[in-house]
Amino acid sequence: METSVCTLFEGNYHFGVGALVNSLCRTGFQGTVFAGYRGELPEWLAALGPSQNAAGHTLARVTDKVSLVFVPMAGTWHLTNLKAALMLRVLRELSPGTERIFCFDPDIVCLAPWSFFEGWVDEGVALVIDGNFPMPQNHPVRKAWRRYCEPHGLKFAGTAQDYYFNGGFLGITRRDIAFLEALQKIHELIEPEGILSLPMGLAGAPEYKRRRSYPFWLRDQDALNIAADLEGMNLSPMGWEAMGWRQPFEFMLHACGSPKPWATNILREAIRGKTPEALMNFTFLDHFSGPIPVMSAEEIRRRIWQVRIAGAIAPLCGALQWLKRSR
């Protein structure tokens, strides 16, 4: 059964794309990774000897079993809102033989054997519960979603129970394509709100839209959760452990915070008293080496030492800043 993976990136998130693909290779994935992008292609691509496929997209053979295809993304919507669009395009146009499809944010690496992911998605739409909060069925934000969407023909069934899912990962089989179609429709329904082109946090929106009291504050994640709550959705959820936010750390690691593991400001953050997440940073650095040469061996060693130094000095710097503030 053919399997495809999607991700989306721009700017320095290409480091995360490389780490993600390297992790897929290590876990046993076989197939094509479709990377939707805006801006420049990564410099590390040159080492893979890229070519063009029949559709005119840049293609790289990462291994004899894994290919990477770069798909330019048009329009003005922020990339995080284009996951359903890219996945549907893969299923309908770019890889019509695909039966299982996954979408990972480019700040995730996979750790579990790929057979685990395939077995997971065969049970239903693969989702991960978000680490921030539950959202009961009678939560006022959920009520607002229903008021907004029901006049457009969407029927809610409470499929998601009281869960609230993270938007960084989604997996479906072709039989559950209705989930992607619903997700895309929800994005189109909320487009008149004028928020789909804005970055995380809705910077530039009116102040009332930059709070959780606004029904679409986390518009990509909120749209995902609306889709999960509709009639006919067969879900297969996992808890926080799936993202590496609690033990066991053996499925995925999602570096959803800041700075990202490829950032160059770890020492600066340490001086401010912020201790780096050692497990997250060391795991990503390990996945920067290959088969895609995301960073040179020398650069990886340098960054490993930066993380170690930052971990040593951050508590002291934090204590000094606390003493300074308490005077």
NUZAGU-521702 format. One record per residue (C-alpha): residue number from 1; x, y, z. Coordinates in steps of 0.02 Angstrom, whole numbers. Last residue first. Layout:
N
+--------+--------+--------+--------+
| drenke |     px |     py |     pz |
+--------+--------+--------+--------+
|    NUM |      X |      Y |      Z |
...
+--------+--------+--------+--------+
# end
This chain:
327
+--------+--------+--------+--------+
| drenke |     px |     py |     pz |
+--------+--------+--------+--------+
|    327 |    803 |   2216 |   2240 |
|    326 |    695 |   2071 |   2183 |
|    325 |    724 |   2102 |   1998 |
|    324 |    914 |   2088 |   2015 |
|    323 |    901 |   1931 |   2121 |
|    322 |    788 |   1852 |   1990 |
|    321 |    909 |   1900 |   1852 |
|    320 |   1052 |   1819 |   1947 |
|    319 |    949 |   1661 |   1973 |
|    318 |    908 |   1650 |   1789 |
|    317 |   1089 |   1673 |   1741 |
|    316 |   1139 |   1534 |   1860 |
|    315 |   1004 |   1417 |   1795 |
|    314 |   1050 |   1457 |   1613 |
|    313 |   1239 |   1430 |   1632 |
|    312 |   1251 |   1241 |   1628 |
|    311 |   1113 |   1205 |   1503 |
|    310 |   1180 |   1341 |   1388 |
|    309 |   1353 |   1263 |   1394 |
|    308 |   1285 |   1092 |   1348 |
|    307 |   1174 |   1163 |   1210 |
|    306 |   1320 |   1264 |   1140 |
|    305 |   1430 |   1109 |   1145 |
|    304 |   1305 |   1014 |   1039 |
|    303 |   1297 |   1164 |    923 |
|    302 |   1484 |   1157 |    889 |
|    301 |   1477 |    969 |    858 |
|    300 |   1335 |    993 |    733 |
|    299 |   1431 |   1130 |    644 |
|    298 |   1585 |   1020 |    627 |
|    297 |   1482 |    874 |    562 |
|    296 |   1410 |    988 |    429 |
|    295 |   1226 |   1030 |    435 |
|    294 |   1070 |    969 |    343 |
|    293 |   1170 |    832 |    257 |
|    292 |   1017 |    729 |    205 |
|    291 |   1058 |    548 |    245 |
|    290 |   1105 |    617 |    365 |
|    289 |   1183 |    728 |    496 |
|    288 |   1041 |    842 |    552 |
|    287 |    949 |    699 |    639 |
|    286 |   1072 |    692 |    785 |
|    285 |   1053 |    880 |    804 |
|    284 |    865 |    854 |    817 |
|    283 |    884 |    727 |    956 |
|    282 |   1012 |    833 |   1049 |
|    281 |    898 |    985 |   1046 |
|    280 |    740 |    895 |   1100 |
|    279 |    822 |    796 |   1239 |
|    278 |    918 |    948 |   1303 |
|    277 |    771 |   1068 |   1311 |
|    276 |    868 |   1230 |   1329 |
|    275 |    867 |   1322 |   1496 |
|    274 |    801 |   1500 |   1484 |
|    273 |    889 |   1619 |   1603 |
|    272 |    914 |   1769 |   1489 |
|    271 |   1094 |   1716 |   1468 |
|    270 |   1025 |   1548 |   1414 |
|    269 |    920 |   1631 |   1278 |
|    268 |   1077 |   1713 |   1210 |
|    267 |   1166 |   1545 |   1215 |
|    266 |   1026 |   1460 |   1118 |
|    265 |   1020 |   1600 |    988 |
|    264 |   1077 |   1508 |    832 |
|    263 |    913 |   1418 |    800 |
|    262 |    913 |   1241 |    730 |
|    261 |    832 |   1166 |    885 |
|    260 |    691 |   1295 |    876 |
|    259 |    692 |   1439 |    999 |
|    258 |    551 |   1428 |   1040 |
|    257 |    419 |   1296 |   1074 |
|    256 |    338 |   1166 |    962 |
|    255 |    488 |   1052 |    956 |
|    254 |    383 |    897 |    925 |
|    253 |    468 |    732 |    963 |
|    252 |    381 |    579 |    894 |
|    251 |    343 |    401 |    953 |
|    250 |    472 |    345 |   1083 |
|    249 |    481 |    473 |   1222 |
|    248 |    381 |    372 |   1348 |
|    247 |    359 |    488 |   1437 |
|    246 |    285 |    661 |   1423 |
|    245 |    285 |    799 |   1292 |
|    244 |    362 |    682 |   1164 |
|    243 |    228 |    713 |   1034 |
|    242 |    145 |    542 |   1052 |
|    241 |    164 |    552 |   1242 |
|    240 |     36 |    691 |   1245 |
|    239 |   -107 |    570 |   1210 |
|    238 |   -156 |    470 |   1056 |
|    237 |   -313 |    482 |    952 |
|    236 |   -385 |    361 |    822 |
|    235 |   -537 |    450 |    752 |
|    234 |   -678 |    388 |    640 |
|    233 |   -771 |    544 |    582 |
|    232 |   -950 |    514 |    527 |
|    231 |  -1028 |    667 |    605 |
|    230 |   -914 |    813 |    643 |
|    229 |   -806 |    841 |    797 |
|    228 |   -639 |    802 |    713 |
|    227 |   -675 |    932 |    578 |
|    226 |   -702 |   1066 |    710 |
|    225 |   -541 |   1012 |    794 |
|    224 |   -440 |   1031 |    634 |
|    223 |   -516 |   1202 |    603 |
|    222 |   -465 |   1254 |    780 |
|    221 |   -288 |   1195 |    747 |
|    220 |   -273 |   1293 |    586 |
|    219 |   -362 |   1445 |    659 |
|    218 |   -281 |   1455 |    828 |
|    217 |   -381 |   1610 |    876 |
|    216 |   -530 |   1548 |    778 |
|    215 |   -667 |   1561 |    910 |
|    214 |   -600 |   1723 |    987 |
|    213 |   -600 |   1699 |   1176 |
|    212 |   -428 |   1623 |   1154 |
|    211 |   -358 |   1799 |   1123 |
|    210 |   -279 |   1886 |    973 |
|    209 |   -445 |   1912 |    885 |
|    208 |   -502 |   2042 |   1012 |
|    207 |   -345 |   2144 |    978 |
|    206 |   -383 |   2169 |    793 |
|    205 |   -270 |   2065 |    681 |
|    204 |    -91 |   2116 |    640 |
|    203 |    -13 |   1970 |    733 |
|    202 |   -135 |   1825 |    728 |
|    201 |    -40 |   1726 |    861 |
|    200 |     33 |   1611 |    728 |
|    199 |     55 |   1706 |    566 |
|    198 |    -86 |   1791 |    467 |
|    197 |   -150 |   1744 |    294 |
|    196 |   -296 |   1641 |    359 |
|    195 |   -360 |   1781 |    472 |
|    194 |   -481 |   1883 |    366 |
|    193 |   -642 |   1820 |    447 |
|    192 |   -704 |   1792 |    270 |
|    191 |   -585 |   1641 |    264 |
|    190 |   -681 |   1552 |    402 |
|    189 |   -790 |   1451 |    283 |
|    188 |   -645 |   1412 |    166 |
|    187 |   -544 |   1341 |    310 |
|    186 |   -695 |   1238 |    362 |
|    185 |   -714 |   1171 |    184 |
|    184 |   -532 |   1114 |    184 |
|    183 |   -556 |   1022 |    348 |
|    182 |   -716 |    940 |    283 |
|    181 |   -627 |    878 |    127 |
|    180 |   -482 |    816 |    233 |
|    179 |   -600 |    717 |    346 |
|    178 |   -697 |    653 |    196 |
|    177 |   -533 |    574 |    137 |
|    176 |   -559 |    440 |    270 |
|    175 |   -556 |    293 |    147 |
|    174 |   -395 |    366 |     77 |
|    173 |   -307 |    332 |    240 |
|    172 |   -273 |    471 |    362 |
|    171 |   -133 |    547 |    466 |
|    170 |   -120 |    717 |    548 |
|    169 |     18 |    799 |    648 |
|    168 |     62 |    975 |    704 |
|    167 |   -117 |   1035 |    729 |
|    166 |   -132 |    974 |    908 |
|    165 |   -301 |    903 |    958 |
|    164 |   -427 |    962 |   1088 |
|    163 |   -516 |    819 |   1171 |
|    162 |   -683 |    830 |   1261 |
|    161 |   -770 |    703 |   1147 |
|    160 |   -691 |    717 |    973 |
|    159 |   -842 |    634 |    893 |
|    158 |   -958 |    763 |    971 |
|    157 |  -1082 |    737 |    829 |
|    156 |  -1081 |    903 |    738 |
|    155 |  -1165 |    925 |    569 |
|    154 |  -1092 |   1047 |    444 |
|    153 |  -1221 |   1118 |    325 |
|    152 |  -1166 |   1299 |    315 |
|    151 |  -1288 |   1356 |    451 |
|    150 |  -1198 |   1232 |    566 |
|    149 |  -1028 |   1315 |    549 |
|    148 |  -1037 |   1478 |    647 |
|    147 |  -1155 |   1424 |    785 |
|    146 |  -1060 |   1261 |    801 |
|    145 |   -891 |   1346 |    816 |
|    144 |   -962 |   1465 |    946 |
|    143 |  -1020 |   1318 |   1052 |
|    142 |   -845 |   1246 |   1043 |
|    141 |   -777 |   1414 |   1104 |
|    140 |   -905 |   1417 |   1245 |
|    139 |   -849 |   1244 |   1306 |
|    138 |  -1001 |   1130 |   1307 |
|    137 |   -909 |    984 |   1227 |
|    136 |   -765 |   1005 |   1348 |
|    135 |   -601 |   1075 |   1280 |
|    134 |   -447 |    998 |   1361 |
|    133 |   -293 |   1108 |   1383 |
|    132 |   -114 |   1141 |   1333 |
|    131 |    -34 |    977 |   1280 |
|    130 |   -138 |    946 |   1125 |
|    129 |   -211 |    773 |   1097 |
|    128 |   -131 |    687 |    948 |
|    127 |   -224 |    634 |    792 |
|    126 |   -227 |    484 |    674 |
|    125 |   -391 |    471 |    577 |
|    124 |   -440 |    289 |    597 |
|    123 |   -371 |    117 |    642 |
|    122 |   -267 |    104 |    482 |
|    121 |   -184 |    266 |    537 |
|    120 |   -105 |    182 |    687 |
|    119 |    -46 |     27 |    594 |
|    118 |     44 |    137 |    467 |
|    117 |    120 |    243 |    605 |
|    116 |    182 |     89 |    699 |
|    115 |    255 |     14 |    540 |
|    114 |    363 |    170 |    528 |
|    113 |    458 |    114 |    682 |
|    112 |    440 |    247 |    818 |
|    111 |    557 |    396 |    824 |
|    110 |    487 |    525 |    705 |
|    109 |    553 |    703 |    704 |
|    108 |    442 |    856 |    716 |
|    107 |    481 |   1041 |    687 |
|    106 |    433 |   1034 |    503 |
|    105 |    249 |   1002 |    547 |
|    104 |    199 |    828 |    496 |
|    103 |     64 |    776 |    372 |
|    102 |     26 |    594 |    340 |
|    101 |    -50 |    500 |    194 |
|    100 |   -102 |    318 |    172 |
|     99 |   -177 |    254 |     10 |
|     98 |    -67 |    345 |   -116 |
|     97 |    -91 |    287 |   -295 |
|     96 |   -155 |    457 |   -350 |
|     95 |     14 |    535 |   -308 |
|     94 |     23 |    715 |   -370 |
|     93 |   -157 |    736 |   -424 |
|     92 |   -299 |    678 |   -312 |
|     91 |   -210 |    610 |   -159 |
|     90 |    -65 |    733 |   -166 |
|     89 |   -182 |    879 |   -199 |
|     88 |   -290 |    827 |    -52 |
|     87 |   -139 |    825 |     62 |
|     86 |    -82 |    996 |      0 |
|     85 |   -253 |   1076 |     24 |
|     84 |   -276 |    995 |    195 |
|     83 |   -109 |   1063 |    254 |
|     82 |   -134 |   1237 |    182 |
|     81 |   -180 |   1332 |    341 |
|     80 |     -6 |   1314 |    416 |
|     79 |     65 |   1388 |    257 |
|     78 |    -15 |   1558 |    289 |
|     77 |   -145 |   1594 |    157 |
|     76 |    -87 |   1714 |     22 |
|     75 |    -93 |   1608 |   -134 |
|     74 |     27 |   1486 |   -215 |
|     73 |    125 |   1344 |   -135 |
|     72 |    278 |   1279 |   -227 |
|     71 |    292 |   1089 |   -215 |
|     70 |    462 |   1015 |   -173 |
|     69 |    474 |    826 |   -197 |
|     68 |    579 |    715 |    -84 |
|     67 |    606 |    532 |   -126 |
|     66 |    634 |    386 |     -7 |
|     65 |    674 |    204 |    -53 |
|     64 |    840 |    216 |   -148 |
|     63 |    887 |    354 |    -27 |
|     62 |    862 |    543 |    -28 |
|     61 |    819 |    550 |   -212 |
|     60 |    780 |    733 |   -244 |
|     59 |    641 |    806 |   -351 |
|     58 |    606 |    988 |   -396 |
|     57 |    433 |   1002 |   -473 |
|     56 |    400 |   1010 |   -659 |
|     55 |    255 |    887 |   -655 |
|     54 |    358 |    753 |   -742 |
|     53 |    492 |    766 |   -608 |
|     52 |    636 |    889 |   -605 |
|     51 |    812 |    852 |   -543 |
|     50 |    907 |    870 |   -380 |
|     49 |   1084 |    803 |   -351 |
|     48 |   1066 |    770 |   -165 |
|     47 |   1209 |    885 |   -111 |
|     46 |   1122 |   1033 |   -196 |
|     45 |    971 |   1013 |    -81 |
|     44 |   1076 |   1066 |     69 |
|     43 |   1056 |   1247 |     14 |
|     42 |    870 |   1242 |     49 |
|     41 |    743 |   1301 |    -82 |
|     40 |    702 |   1485 |    -75 |
|     39 |    534 |   1566 |    -43 |
|     38 |    372 |   1470 |    -16 |
|     37 |    359 |   1285 |     16 |
|     36 |    257 |   1125 |      9 |
|     35 |    365 |    975 |     45 |
|     34 |    298 |    811 |    -27 |
|     33 |    386 |    661 |     48 |
|     32 |    380 |    507 |    -62 |
|     31 |    385 |    324 |    -15 |
|     30 |    468 |    203 |    104 |
|     29 |    474 |    243 |    289 |
|     28 |    590 |    130 |    391 |
|     27 |    617 |    230 |    550 |
|     26 |    787 |    295 |    495 |
|     25 |    723 |    362 |    329 |
|     24 |    579 |    450 |    415 |
|     23 |    700 |    529 |    539 |
|     22 |    807 |    595 |    396 |
|     21 |    650 |    668 |    315 |
|     20 |    603 |    757 |    476 |
|     19 |    780 |    822 |    505 |
|     18 |    787 |    893 |    328 |
|     17 |    617 |    974 |    346 |
|     16 |    670 |   1047 |    513 |
|     15 |    821 |   1131 |    436 |
|     14 |    706 |   1194 |    297 |
|     13 |    617 |   1288 |    435 |
|     12 |    747 |   1423 |    404 |
|     11 |    633 |   1515 |    284 |
|     10 |    478 |   1427 |    223 |
|      9 |    400 |   1260 |    261 |
|      8 |    260 |   1136 |    232 |
|      7 |    256 |    948 |    264 |
|      6 |    176 |    799 |    177 |
|      5 |    207 |    611 |    186 |
|      4 |    154 |    479 |     61 |
|      3 |    112 |    294 |     77 |
|      2 |     79 |    164 |    -57 |
|      1 |      0 |      0 |      0 |
+--------+--------+--------+--------+
# end
